[in-house]
Amino acid sequence: MNNERAWWPGLPELVSELDGCSTDAVRDLLAAGQVRLSGPGAGSVLNNDGTPVEIVVAVDSRARRVRLLMDPAHWERDPVRRSRLARSVCRDVVAGLARDIRSALDHALDEAMPDESASRRWLPSGCLWLGSGPARPGLAVYVSARWGEPAQRWARVFRWLDGLGLPAQPWRDAVSTHGDPASVSLAAGNELRARVYFRLRARTKLSDLGLEGLDDPALHHFLAAVIGDRPVRRSGLLISVSAVVAGAPALGYKVDVCAHCVPRESAEWAAFTERLAVAFQLPSPGLGRALLGGRAEMAFIGFGFPAGGSYQLNCYLKAPSLLPSTSDA
């Protein structure tokens, strides 16, 4: 008897419908990302149930985009081998980028990743995640910053930013005083954008950061609509600051809210995301078929506003809960 859990049946078909691409393109992307569709997904910290993929539907004033956020080699239990495999996946996936972008990204990832000792001690469930779309016009790579002694983590993150040539702006003092680093990321396409993710410390409010970009009325509208009067743990709010490498010093911001911390029924989430898109004059996220059919559930919802860009609504979908195991004789 072979009891193998198919942890997200129909994932390639669902992404195909959301994106308008072929299922083969989705399967190719999952294979390139070293993601297995059956067997144990346990050990991934990407989702609260251990599953190693999210679908990200992002809309801004220009377009609607669909990509996958993946935990490469999620099935490898040894953290060092897992880290090496994930790093190899990234090298393969970035191979099609411009040489200067590829070189800068490769060096920055080497600087951000923990060594073998730190991987074993601090990050037994992996340290690197990869985001890309079926057409692969660009990608984003995320590395956990939750390793090393806590008192030294911000200093390491800031050295990483210095290595990218990003100036030491006042926001660093604000986030290191009021937050704890969660991860760093690099998004690569025609340019390279660095992002630092963090969570607020206990008894700290978003306004305590004193960052000009975070006083945008649109962000307050988003948070009021999503959270309302619900109490949200500090772990349920993920904040990020970003800047273009070798670009203007202007900052972009994003705030992601854990959907499980602000629970809604699937039909409510589908209608709610449409209302938010209308409020911010954005294209429709088009989540109805995924959510109403029980083929996915909301994991996070985020609102971003890059410097010089439009507002962006990000909807993160995960595998539906309580899927039955499949048994084959």
C-alpha positions, 0 to 999 in steps of 0.5 A, a space after each residue: 500500500 502506497 500512501 502518498 499525499 497529493 498536497 495540491 491536486 490540480 495545481 498546474 491546471 489552476 495556475 494555467 487557468 489563472 495565467 492563461 498559460 499551458 499546464 506544461 509550462 507550469 509543470 516545467 516551472 515546478 520542475 525547475 524549482 525542484 518542487 514535488 507535487 506528491 509526497 511529503 511537503 512537511 518541513 517547509 515554513 513557506 505556509 503554516 501547513 508545511 506546503 511548499 508553494 503559493 500562487 501569487 496574483 498581483 495587480 497594478 495599474 499596468 497589468 495582472 501577473 501570476 507567479 509561483 512562490 516556491 520552496 526549492 528542494 522542500 523534500 530534502 531533510 538535511 539543511 545543508 544539502 537542501 541549501 545547496 540544491 536551492 542555490 543550484 536551482 537559482 543559478 539555473 533559473 537566472 541563467 537567462 537574465 542579462 549578464 550584469 544582473 545575473 552577476 550582481 544577483 549571484 554575488 548578493 545571494 552568496 552574501 545573504 545565505 548562511 554557512 553550513 553551521 548556521 544552516 544546521 543550527 538556525 534554519 533546519 527547514 530551509 533558507 531560500 525561496 524562489 518566485 517566478 512566473 510560467 513565462 519566466 520574464 523575471 524572478 525574485 529570490 528570498 533568503 531568511 534573515 532569521 539566523 545568527 545571534 538576534 542582536 547581530 542580525 540587523 548589522 548583517 542585513 545592513 552590511 548586505 545592503 552596503 555591499 549592494 551599494 545602497 546608501 545608509 538612509 535613516 529608515 535603517 534606524 527606524 526598522 532596527 529600533 522597532 522591528 526584527 528582520 525576517 528576510 531579504 530579497 532580490 527581484 530581477 528583471 530589467 533592473 535589480 530591486 533589493 527588499 528587506 522584510 521585517 516584523 514589528 516588535 511587541 507593543 509597536 505600531 506601524 506609525 512608530 516607524 516614522 517612515 514617510 511612505 507608510 503614511 499614505 492614505 491608501 495604505 491606511 484604507 487597505 489596513 482598515 478594510 482588511 483588519 478592521 477591529 480584529 486583533 492581529 499578532 505582530 507575526 501576522 504583519 510583514 512589512 518591507 522596504 525596497 530600493 532599486 540597486 544602482 538606481 535613485 534612492 527613493 524607497 518602495 514599501 509593502 505590507 502583507 497581512 496573514 489571511 488566517 489572522 483576519 479570517 473570511 470565508 472563501 466567497 467573502 475573500 473573492 468579493 473583498 479582493 474585487 472591491 479593493 481592486 476597484 477602490 484602488 483602480 486596479 485590474 480584477 484579481 480574478 480569484 473567484 474560480 480558485 476560491 469559490 471552487 475550494 481549489 485554493 485558500 487565501 494565505 496572505 494579502 498585501 498592498 505595495 507602493 513602489 517609488 514612482 510606481 502604482 499601487 499594487 495588490 498582492 493575493 497569495 493563495 495556498 493549497 486548500 486545507 484538509 485534503 484527503 490522502 490518495 491511496 494506491 494499491 
